[in-house]
């Protein structure tokens, strides 16, 4: 004699199976082409030769590194986003570094080779605005002042009109 599921269990199980079968997935859509650009001291520059995005090396941090020249790997632009929670659209400012209550920050860096020497510029007053985020890509804008060297040999640069759209794998 065969035993079937009691009738009071059959309806809920069939309902769940029906709902699962009818569930529609909503893909995030295709990733737009990777692009990074900025105006450095008044000179528009694109950094689209090689673009890498690292969201694994340091938990809570996304590094976007973009090179303008694939042969010499310079100049290069770096945008760093740090958050104690999942990234979401908003302002990621350098000034948040000194605010112990803040859980987000944004930094930009710039490296250029000159006379066989690499000049690495670090953040002074950066602002990164994350405008779109999903599981496969993110985009935003950035600007700020950066400095290479210290004291009397310091060199300053200004970055304006920075924009990025890159694919990534949210962790």
C-alpha positions in Angstrom: 0.0 0.0 0.0 1.4 3.4 -1.1 1.5 6.2 1.4 1.0 9.7 0.0 1.7 13.0 1.7 -1.2 14.1 3.9 -3.5 16.5 2.1 -2.8 19.3 4.5 0.9 19.2 3.4 0.4 18.8 -0.3 -1.0 22.3 -1.0 1.7 24.3 0.8 4.5 22.2 -0.9 2.9 22.6 -4.3 2.5 26.4 -3.7 6.2 26.8 -2.8 7.3 24.8 -5.9 5.0 26.9 -8.1 6.4 30.2 -6.6 10.0 29.0 -7.1 9.3 28.0 -10.7 7.8 31.4 -11.4 10.5 33.5 -9.8 12.0 35.9 -12.3 15.6 36.9 -11.9 16.5 40.5 -12.5 20.0 40.7 -13.9 22.0 43.8 -13.1 22.5 44.3 -16.8 25.7 44.3 -18.8 28.7 46.0 -17.4 29.4 49.3 -19.2 32.8 49.7 -20.8 35.5 50.4 -18.2 36.7 54.0 -18.2 38.6 56.3 -16.0 39.4 59.9 -16.9 40.4 63.2 -15.1 41.9 66.6 -15.7 45.4 66.8 -14.2 46.6 70.4 -13.7 44.3 71.5 -16.6 45.2 68.7 -19.0 42.4 66.1 -19.8 43.8 62.6 -19.4 42.2 59.2 -20.0 43.4 56.1 -18.1 41.9 53.4 -20.2 45.0 51.4 -21.2 44.8 48.9 -18.3 42.2 49.2 -15.5 42.1 46.8 -12.6 39.7 46.6 -9.7 40.6 44.9 -6.4 37.9 44.3 -3.8 39.6 41.2 -2.2 43.0 42.2 -0.9 41.8 44.4 1.9 38.3 43.7 3.3 36.1 46.7 3.1 38.3 48.5 0.5 38.0 48.7 -3.3 41.1 49.8 -5.2 40.6 51.1 -8.8 44.0 51.4 -10.6 44.0 52.8 -14.1 47.0 53.3 -16.4 47.1 55.7 -19.3 49.9 53.8 -21.1 50.0 50.0 -21.3 53.7 49.9 -22.3 55.1 52.2 -19.6 52.2 51.8 -17.1 52.4 55.5 -16.4 50.8 57.8 -15.6 48.4 55.9 -13.4 45.4 57.0 -11.4 44.2 55.3 -8.2 40.8 55.7 -6.6 40.3 54.0 -3.2 37.0 53.5 -1.5 36.7 52.2 2.0 33.6 51.4 4.0 32.7 49.4 7.0 29.4 48.5 5.3 28.4 47.6 1.7 29.3 50.4 -0.7 26.4 52.6 -1.6 26.0 55.9 -3.5 27.3 58.9 -1.6 30.2 61.1 -0.7 33.5 59.4 0.2 35.8 62.2 1.4 39.5 62.3 2.4 38.4 64.4 5.4 36.6 61.3 6.8 40.1 59.9 7.7 40.3 62.2 10.7 36.7 61.6 11.8 36.7 58.5 14.1 32.9 58.2 13.8 32.9 57.9 10.0 32.9 54.5 8.4 33.6 55.6 4.8 36.5 57.4 3.0 37.7 58.0 -0.5 41.2 58.7 -1.6 42.9 59.4 -5.0 46.5 58.9 -5.9 48.5 59.7 -9.0 51.8 58.4 -10.3 53.9 59.7 -13.2 57.4 58.8 -14.3 59.8 61.7 -15.0 63.5 61.4 -15.7 63.6 57.8 -14.6 61.9 58.6 -11.3 58.4 57.8 -10.3 56.6 60.7 -8.7 53.8 59.4 -6.4 51.3 61.9 -5.4 49.2 61.3 -2.3 46.0 62.7 -1.0 45.6 66.2 0.5 41.9 67.1 -0.1 40.1 64.4 -2.0 36.4 63.9 -2.7 35.1 60.7 -4.3 31.3 60.6 -5.1 30.0 57.1 -5.7 27.0 57.6 -8.0 26.0 54.0 -9.0 26.7 50.7 -7.3 25.4 47.2 -8.0 26.9 43.7 -7.9 28.8 44.0 -11.1 29.8 47.6 -11.7 30.2 50.9 -10.0 30.7 54.5 -11.2 31.4 57.9 -9.7 33.3 61.1 -9.8 36.4 62.4 -8.0 38.5 65.5 -7.5 41.1 66.9 -5.2 44.6 68.2 -4.4 47.5 65.8 -4.3 51.2 66.2 -3.2 54.5 64.5 -4.2 57.5 64.9 -1.9 57.8 66.9 1.3 58.8 70.3 2.6 60.6 72.5 0.2 60.7 69.9 -2.6 57.0 69.2 -2.5 55.1 69.3 -5.8 51.4 69.9 -5.8 48.8 68.9 -8.4 45.1 69.5 -8.9 42.7 66.8 -10.2 39.3 67.9 -11.5 36.5 66.3 -13.6 37.5 62.8 -12.5 35.1 60.1 -13.6 35.1 56.3 -13.4 32.9 53.4 -14.5 34.3 49.9 -13.7 33.2 46.4 -13.3 33.8 44.7 -10.0 32.7 41.7 -8.0 31.1 42.8 -4.7 32.3 41.0 -1.6 
